[in-house]
Amino acid sequence: MSPSLADLRSRLDWVIDALIPADPKGIMPSARDISVADRLLPVALKQRDDMAPAFLEAIASLPEHCPQDPLAAIQ
């Protein structure tokens, strides 16, 4: 059984901010600032339920807390 989004919350927070960070000038918010994990990700995973288990397993394989080089960890 795949972990749930709630189980992976600490990982999701740093992953989404690594992939979509806030604009340094403060014009564009980060993914976490616009609640991607709460509002958009559940909808996307529901629409692509065939991909949801693999996505959740991939996130579960990442460190719980943000590593020094988050993009390298994701790669």
Secondary structure, DSSP 8 states (H G I E B T S, - for coil): ----TTTTHHHHHHHHHHHS---TTSSS--TTTTTIIIIIHHHHHHHTTTTHHHHHHHHHTS-SS--SSHHHHH-
